[in-house]
Amino acid sequence: MRHTIDEAASLVGRTRRSLYRAMAEGRLSYGLQPDGRRYIDTAELLRVYGPFESPSHGVTLEMSHGVTVPGDLGDVIAKAVAEALEPLRKEIEQLREALLRIDHKPPPAKAVPAADRPAPQSFADLLEGLGD
């Protein structure tokens, strides 16, 4: 399986910077996606870093600049994004319903066959008949 740098860092309990350093030093091999972004295979992560820690251990990452990031930060961010998107989803649904009401066109009135119409008596009657 392929992992982005962020995913790989989370799996092995390291920072992105340490993974980039390992790649630059040739200790960790990687591939390139068509858009030029790097990916790392699971087997390569296991080879270099060994078995992954269980995420239930509450892994805390120590960043190189001294900031501590809790392992559940991704869950917190995902929850915040979901809560922020909910009003937008509701608004989109309301707009879809409004669009359906706007686009609704009643069925056309039944046309009266020409044989059942009275013959026009004047040019004005003829024009009036064309409007139907």
Buried (B, 14 or more C-beta within 10 A) or exposed (E): EBBBBEBBBBBBBBBBEBBBBBBEEEEBEBEEEEEEEBBBBBEBBEEBBEEBBEBEEEBEBEEEEEEEEEBBEBEEEEEEEEEEEEEEEEEEEEEEEEEEEEEEEEEEEEEEEEEEEEEEEEEEEEEEBEEE
